[in-house]
Amino acid sequence: MDWTAHVVWWQAYPLGFVNAESTEVREVRHRLGQLTNWLDYLVALGCNGMLLNPVFASSSHGYDTLDHYRIDPRLGDDADFGELMWKAKERGIRILLDGVFNHLSRDHEIVRRGIAGGPDSEDGKWLRWVDGWPRVFEGHEPLVELDLSHPPIDYVTGVMNHWLGRGIDGWRLDAAYAPGAEAWRPITERVKAAHPECWLLGEVIHGDYADFVAASGVDSVTQYELWHAIWDSLNNRNLFYLDHALGRHRRFCESFRPQTFVSNHDVTRVASQLDDQRHVAHAALLLTLLPGIPSIYAGDEQRFTGVKLDAPGGDDAVRPPFPQTPDGLLPWGADTFELYQRLLGLRRRHPWLVDGIVSTRELTNQTVVVVIEGPDEVVELALNVSDGEVPLPSGDIVMASAQSAEQVEPHGWAIGIGAR
């Protein structure tokens, strides 16, 4: 299997992580070393990839880029990034960067020249226009969209190849859905020709994920369908919804490996999304053991909370500052950290799970056994969100929420492994 079959990402939002997003200071502040301090923690958790949200010079939150070739001075400089990257490499940690290419800051020099020159000018051809006005991204006036069918193709390809040449392992393509799948094809083909081992992840929310992968040339997309189904089905005790989403997930996995997650920098954290904290463990089981390529949003493994709001500063709670080192963590999330450790250890011992075939049995509104089949083994996850006991899954019980000879406790879970 290629390296992507073994990767488990730990996703961090650097500007929030080092408490730099709100600062107005523009001289270089060497803060990336704080992320370097967490590399051993990442490995101890069981991850071997670091997915970094924007690190490039920007106007505010990172998604309003000013210069794709310069590290944001609030985080540090090129040398700081190089040190983080190579210390990660020494530990076998892959690096994925967040590429915000669909739109730029209105203050970016390309945008300023394009707006000044109009849609028929050479610089204006970089931008998307609507009725003579530059198109903004989803109503956000500071974010002006690029027209990826024009000169930006060379620009975006150049940026991606530059940092891949520096040693990163791939890209998350922010808002990949916005320009459409076909717009990415000439870019991904050129990038893959130069760096065939890189991994390209497209942010896609709606639509047919398999079609988007095939048309765009990316390797994977964000599995938002499964994300929604996990927390919604647990909250509403409607595991038929989870079953439906797993059927879709199975079909997606036939053609590509989806990126799975239960939180990220754009949504309410799973510990806040779930009405019953006992179900945080159920979400962790599904994230770590289902087929696909899992990403753990930094802090979820410590049961961090945070609610996304549709208001100015509405992302602050889900993008909080972290301690300088893991020693600064409070003890309240230690049990969740240990659970993630054990689950990721189980995934490492059964690497075929990345391409397993998922199905369900014994399905009711509040109970289900999720079956993941490999070439020679079967892993079964018994999930119980009811107030009564249910039978254990078949096979050898390797982990459970409580010791029981015959039953899964109310709101509990168990994992069984057997021969296929």
C-alpha positions as CSV (number, residue, x, y, z in Angstrom):
1,M,0.0,0.0,0.0
2,D,1.1,3.6,-0.6
3,W,1.9,6.0,2.2
4,T,-1.6,7.5,2.2
5,A,-3.0,4.2,3.3
6,H,-1.1,4.5,6.6
7,V,-1.6,8.1,7.4
8,V,-3.7,9.5,10.2
9,W,-3.8,13.3,10.2
10,W,-3.8,15.6,13.2
11,Q,-5.3,18.9,12.0
12,A,-4.2,22.2,13.5
13,Y,-5.2,25.8,12.8
14,P,-1.9,27.5,13.3
15,L,-3.0,31.1,13.7
16,G,-5.4,30.1,16.5
17,F,-3.1,27.4,17.9
18,V,-0.3,30.0,18.7
19,N,-2.8,32.8,19.6
20,A,-1.7,35.0,16.7
21,E,-4.8,35.6,14.6
22,S,-6.0,38.7,16.3
23,T,-2.6,40.5,16.6
24,E,-2.0,43.5,14.4
25,V,1.8,43.2,14.8
26,R,3.4,42.7,11.3
27,E,7.0,42.1,12.2
28,V,8.1,38.5,12.3
29,R,7.1,36.7,15.5
30,H,8.7,33.3,15.7
31,R,5.7,31.3,17.0
32,L,5.8,28.1,14.8
33,G,8.1,26.5,17.4
34,Q,5.1,26.1,19.5
35,L,3.7,23.6,17.0
36,T,7.1,21.9,16.9
37,N,6.7,21.3,20.7
38,W,3.6,19.1,19.9
39,L,5.2,16.7,17.5
40,D,6.0,14.0,20.0
41,Y,2.5,14.4,21.4
42,L,1.1,13.8,17.9
43,V,3.1,10.6,17.6
44,A,2.2,9.4,21.1
45,L,-1.5,9.8,20.1
46,G,-1.0,7.5,17.1
47,C,-1.0,10.1,14.3
48,N,1.7,10.4,11.6
49,G,0.5,13.4,9.7
50,M,0.0,17.1,10.4
51,L,-2.6,18.9,8.4
52,L,-1.9,22.6,8.8
53,N,-4.6,25.2,8.0
54,P,-3.2,28.4,6.4
55,V,0.4,29.3,7.1
56,F,0.9,31.9,4.4
57,A,0.8,35.7,4.7
58,S,-2.7,36.9,5.0
59,S,-4.9,39.9,6.0
60,S,-6.6,38.2,9.0
61,H,-7.7,34.6,9.4
62,G,-5.5,33.0,6.8
63,Y,-8.1,32.4,4.2
64,D,-7.5,35.9,2.8
65,T,-4.1,35.3,1.4
66,L,-1.6,38.0,0.5
67,D,1.4,36.0,-0.6
68,H,1.5,32.2,-1.1
69,Y,5.3,32.2,-1.1
70,R,5.7,33.8,2.3
71,I,5.0,32.4,5.8
72,D,2.7,34.6,7.7
73,P,4.9,36.9,9.9
74,R,2.6,36.3,12.8
75,L,3.7,32.7,12.7
76,G,7.4,33.2,11.8
77,D,9.5,33.0,8.7
78,D,10.7,30.5,6.1
79,A,13.4,29.2,8.5
80,D,10.8,28.6,11.2
81,F,8.6,26.6,8.8
82,G,11.7,24.7,7.6
83,E,12.5,23.7,11.1
84,L,9.0,22.5,11.8
85,M,8.8,20.5,8.6
86,W,12.1,18.8,9.1
87,K,11.6,18.0,12.7
88,A,8.3,16.5,11.7
89,K,10.1,14.5,9.0
90,E,12.6,13.2,11.6
91,R,9.6,11.6,13.4
92,G,8.1,10.2,10.2
93,I,5.3,12.8,10.2
94,R,3.8,13.9,6.9
95,I,2.9,17.5,6.3
96,L,-0.2,18.7,4.4
97,L,-0.7,22.4,3.7
98,D,-4.0,24.3,3.2
99,G,-4.0,25.9,-0.2
100,V,-6.5,28.8,-0.5
101,F,-6.5,29.2,-4.3
102,N,-10.2,29.8,-5.1
103,H,-10.0,33.4,-3.7
104,L,-7.5,36.0,-2.5
105,S,-7.6,38.9,-0.2
106,R,-8.9,42.1,-1.7
107,D,-5.6,43.6,-0.7
108,H,-3.6,41.1,-2.8
109,E,-1.7,43.0,-5.5
110,I,-3.1,40.8,-8.2
111,V,-6.7,41.7,-7.1
112,R,-6.0,45.4,-6.7
113,R,-4.5,45.6,-10.2
114,G,-7.3,43.5,-11.6
115,I,-10.0,45.6,-10.1
116,A,-8.3,48.8,-11.2
117,G,-7.9,47.5,-14.8
118,G,-11.3,46.0,-15.2
119,P,-12.4,42.6,-16.6
120,D,-10.7,43.1,-20.0
121,S,-7.3,44.0,-18.6
122,E,-4.5,41.4,-18.3
123,D,-4.7,41.5,-14.5
124,G,-8.5,41.5,-14.7
125,K,-8.5,38.2,-16.4
126,W,-7.3,36.6,-13.2
127,L,-10.6,37.3,-11.5
128,R,-14.2,36.1,-11.8
129,W,-16.6,38.9,-12.7
130,V,-20.4,39.3,-12.3
131,D,-22.1,42.2,-14.1
132,G,-18.8,44.1,-14.2
133,W,-18.0,43.6,-10.6
134,P,-15.4,41.2,-9.1
135,R,-17.1,38.1,-7.7
136,V,-16.7,37.7,-3.9
137,F,-16.6,34.3,-2.1
138,E,-19.9,33.4,-0.6
139,G,-20.8,37.0,0.3
140,H,-17.5,37.9,2.0
141,E,-16.4,41.2,0.5
142,P,-12.7,40.9,1.5
143,L,-12.4,37.6,-0.5
144,V,-12.2,38.0,-4.3
145,E,-12.5,34.8,-6.4
146,L,-10.0,33.8,-9.0
147,D,-10.9,32.5,-12.5
148,L,-9.0,29.2,-12.5
149,S,-9.5,28.8,-16.3
150,H,-7.2,31.8,-17.0
151,P,-3.6,32.8,-15.8
152,P,-4.1,31.5,-12.2
153,I,-3.6,28.0,-13.6
154,D,0.2,28.7,-13.9
155,Y,0.2,30.6,-10.6
156,V,-1.5,27.9,-8.6
157,T,0.5,25.1,-10.1
158,G,3.7,27.1,-9.4
159,V,2.8,27.6,-5.7
160,M,1.9,24.0,-5.2
161,N,5.0,22.6,-6.9
162,H,7.2,25.1,-5.0
163,W,6.2,23.8,-1.5
164,L,6.1,20.2,-2.6
165,G,9.6,20.7,-3.8
166,R,10.4,22.1,-0.3
167,G,9.3,18.7,1.2
168,I,5.6,18.9,2.0
169,D,3.5,15.8,1.2
170,G,0.4,17.3,-0.2
171,W,-2.3,19.9,-0.3
172,R,-5.8,20.5,1.1
173,L,-7.5,22.6,-1.6
174,D,-9.8,25.0,0.2
175,A,-13.3,25.6,-1.2
176,A,-12.5,23.2,-4.1
177,Y,-16.2,22.9,-4.8
178,A,-16.5,26.6,-5.7
179,P,-14.8,26.7,-9.2
180,G,-16.1,23.2,-10.0
181,A,-14.3,19.9,-10.5
182,E,-13.2,20.5,-14.1
183,A,-11.4,23.7,-13.2
184,W,-8.9,21.7,-11.1
185,R,-8.0,19.1,-13.7
186,P,-5.3,21.0,-15.6
187,I,-3.8,22.0,-12.2
188,T,-3.8,18.5,-10.6
189,E,-2.4,16.9,-13.8
190,R,0.6,19.2,-13.8
191,V,1.2,18.9,-10.1
192,K,0.9,15.1,-10.2
193,A,3.3,15.0,-13.2
194,A,5.9,16.8,-11.1
195,H,5.1,15.1,-7.8
196,P,3.3,11.8,-8.4
197,E,3.5,10.8,-4.7
198,C,1.7,13.9,-3.4
199,W,-1.8,13.7,-1.9
200,L,-4.4,16.2,-3.0
201,L,-7.5,16.7,-0.8
202,G,-10.4,18.8,-2.1
203,E,-12.8,20.5,0.3
204,V,-16.2,19.4,-1.0
205,I,-19.4,19.6,0.9
206,H,-22.3,18.6,-1.3
207,G,-22.8,16.5,-4.5
208,D,-21.4,13.2,-5.6
209,Y,-17.9,12.9,-4.2
210,A,-16.8,10.1,-6.5
211,D,-17.8,12.2,-9.5
212,F,-15.8,15.2,-8.2
213,V,-12.7,13.1,-7.6
214,A,-12.9,11.6,-11.1
215,A,-13.4,14.9,-12.8
216,S,-10.9,17.0,-10.8
217,G,-8.0,14.6,-10.4
218,V,-7.8,15.1,-6.7
219,D,-7.1,12.0,-4.5
220,S,-9.8,12.5,-1.9
221,V,-12.5,14.9,-0.7
222,T,-13.8,15.9,2.7
223,Q,-16.5,13.4,3.8
224,Y,-19.1,15.9,5.1
225,E,-22.0,13.5,4.6
226,L,-20.5,11.0,7.1
227,W,-19.6,13.8,9.5
228,H,-23.2,15.0,9.7
229,A,-24.6,11.5,9.9
230,I,-22.4,10.6,12.9
231,W,-23.4,13.4,15.3
232,D,-27.0,13.7,14.0
233,S,-27.8,10.0,14.3
234,L,-26.3,9.8,17.8
235,N,-28.2,12.9,19.0
236,N,-31.5,11.8,17.5
237,R,-31.0,8.1,18.3
238,N,-31.7,7.4,14.6
239,L,-29.0,4.9,13.6
240,F,-30.9,4.3,10.3
241,Y,-29.5,7.6,9.2
242,L,-26.0,6.4,10.0
243,D,-26.7,3.2,8.1
244,H,-27.7,5.2,5.1
245,A,-24.5,7.3,5.2
246,L,-22.4,4.2,5.7
247,G,-23.9,2.8,2.5
248,R,-22.9,5.9,0.6
249,H,-19.5,5.8,2.3
250,R,-19.0,2.2,1.1
251,R,-19.7,3.3,-2.5
252,F,-17.3,6.2,-2.3
253,C,-14.6,3.9,-1.0
254,E,-14.9,1.8,-4.1
255,S,-13.2,4.5,-6.1
256,F,-11.2,6.6,-3.6
257,R,-10.3,7.0,0.1
258,P,-12.4,9.7,1.6
259,Q,-11.1,12.0,4.3
260,T,-13.1,11.3,7.5
261,F,-13.5,13.6,10.5
262,V,-15.9,14.4,13.3
263,S,-14.7,18.1,13.8
264,N,-12.6,20.6,11.9
265,H,-11.8,24.3,11.9
266,D,-15.1,25.2,10.2
267,V,-17.7,23.4,12.4
268,T,-18.8,23.0,16.0
269,R,-16.5,20.5,17.9
270,V,-18.0,17.1,18.3
271,A,-18.0,17.3,22.1
272,S,-20.2,20.3,21.8
273,Q,-22.2,19.0,18.9
274,L,-23.3,15.8,20.8
275,D,-26.1,16.1,23.4
276,D,-24.8,13.2,25.5
277,Q,-21.1,13.1,26.3
278,R,-21.1,9.3,26.5
279,H,-21.5,9.4,22.7
280,V,-18.1,11.1,22.2
281,A,-16.6,7.6,22.4
282,H,-19.0,6.3,19.7
283,A,-17.9,9.1,17.4
284,A,-14.3,8.3,18.1
285,L,-14.8,4.6,17.2
286,L,-16.4,5.5,13.9
287,L,-13.7,8.0,13.0
288,T,-10.7,5.8,13.8
289,L,-11.9,2.5,12.5
290,L,-14.0,3.1,9.4
291,P,-12.5,2.9,6.0
292,G,-10.9,6.1,4.6
293,I,-8.3,8.4,5.8
294,P,-9.1,9.9,9.3
295,S,-8.2,13.4,10.5
296,I,-8.4,14.3,14.2
297,Y,-8.9,18.0,14.8
298,A,-6.4,19.0,17.4
299,G,-8.1,19.1,20.8
300,D,-10.8,16.5,20.0
301,E,-8.6,13.9,21.5
302,Q,-8.8,15.9,24.8
303,R,-12.6,16.4,24.5
304,F,-12.2,20.2,23.8
305,T,-15.5,22.0,23.3
306,G,-16.4,24.9,21.0
307,V,-19.4,26.1,19.2
308,K,-19.3,27.6,15.7
309,L,-21.4,30.8,15.5
310,D,-22.6,32.7,12.4
311,A,-21.3,36.0,13.6
312,P,-18.1,38.1,13.7
313,G,-15.6,36.1,15.6
314,G,-17.8,33.1,15.3
315,D,-14.9,30.7,14.6
316,D,-12.9,31.7,17.7
317,A,-14.3,29.0,20.0
318,V,-13.4,26.2,17.5
319,R,-9.9,27.6,16.8
320,P,-8.6,28.2,20.3
321,P,-5.0,28.8,21.5
322,F,-3.1,25.8,22.8
323,P,-0.6,25.6,25.6
324,Q,3.1,26.1,24.7
325,T,3.6,22.4,25.3
326,P,1.4,19.4,26.0
327,D,2.4,19.6,29.7
328,G,0.0,22.6,29.9
329,L,-3.1,20.6,29.1
330,L,-5.7,20.2,31.9
331,P,-6.3,16.6,33.0
332,W,-10.0,16.5,32.1
333,G,-9.4,15.0,28.7
334,A,-6.9,12.3,29.6
335,D,-9.5,9.5,29.3
336,T,-10.5,10.6,25.8
337,F,-6.8,10.8,24.8
338,E,-6.2,7.2,26.1
339,L,-9.3,6.0,24.1
340,Y,-8.0,7.6,20.9
341,Q,-4.6,6.0,21.6
342,R,-6.0,2.6,22.0
343,L,-8.3,2.9,18.9
344,L,-5.5,4.2,16.7
345,G,-3.3,1.4,18.0
346,L,-6.0,-1.1,16.9
347,R,-6.1,0.6,13.5
348,R,-2.3,0.2,13.2
349,R,-2.5,-3.5,14.0
350,H,-5.2,-3.9,11.3
351,P,-4.0,-1.6,8.4
352,W,-6.5,-3.2,6.0
353,L,-9.2,-1.1,7.7
354,V,-8.3,1.8,5.3
355,D,-9.9,-0.1,2.4
356,G,-12.3,-2.3,4.4
357,I,-15.8,-3.0,3.2
358,V,-18.4,-1.5,5.6
359,S,-22.0,-2.8,6.2
360,T,-24.3,-3.1,9.2
361,R,-26.4,-5.7,10.9
362,E,-28.8,-5.9,13.9
363,L,-29.9,-2.4,13.1
364,T,-32.5,-0.6,15.2
365,N,-33.1,3.1,15.9
366,Q,-30.7,3.0,18.9
367,T,-28.4,0.0,18.3
368,V,-26.3,-1.3,15.4
369,V,-23.4,-3.5,14.7
370,V,-21.1,-1.9,12.1
371,V,-19.2,-4.5,10.2
372,I,-15.9,-3.8,8.5
373,E,-14.6,-6.7,6.3
374,G,-11.0,-7.2,5.2
375,P,-9.3,-9.9,3.2
376,D,-9.0,-12.3,6.2
377,E,-10.6,-10.5,9.2
378,V,-13.8,-8.8,10.2
379,V,-14.0,-6.0,12.8
380,E,-17.4,-5.4,14.4
381,L,-18.4,-2.2,16.3
382,A,-21.4,-2.6,18.5
383,L,-22.9,0.8,19.2
384,N,-25.7,1.1,21.8
385,V,-27.3,4.6,22.3
386,S,-30.3,3.1,24.1
387,D,-31.1,2.9,27.8
388,G,-31.0,-0.9,27.8
389,E,-28.3,-3.6,27.3
390,V,-27.7,-5.3,24.0
391,P,-25.7,-8.4,23.0
392,L,-21.9,-8.1,22.4
393,P,-20.7,-8.4,18.8
394,S,-19.3,-11.7,17.6
395,G,-15.6,-12.5,17.5
396,D,-13.1,-11.9,20.2
397,I,-13.9,-8.8,22.2
398,V,-10.8,-6.6,22.1
399,M,-12.2,-3.3,23.6
400,A,-15.4,-2.3,25.3
401,S,-16.8,0.6,27.2
402,A,-17.3,-1.6,30.3
403,Q,-16.4,-5.1,31.2
404,S,-19.3,-7.4,30.6
405,A,-19.5,-11.1,29.9
406,E,-22.5,-10.9,27.6
407,Q,-23.9,-7.4,27.1
408,V,-23.0,-3.9,25.9
409,E,-24.1,-1.5,28.6
410,P,-26.6,1.3,28.0
411,H,-25.0,4.0,25.8
412,G,-21.9,1.8,25.5
413,W,-19.9,0.1,22.8
414,A,-17.8,-2.9,22.1
415,I,-15.3,-4.0,19.4
416,G,-15.0,-7.6,18.3
417,I,-12.6,-9.1,15.8
418,G,-12.9,-12.4,14.0
419,A,-11.8,-14.4,11.0
420,R,-13.7,-13.7,7.8
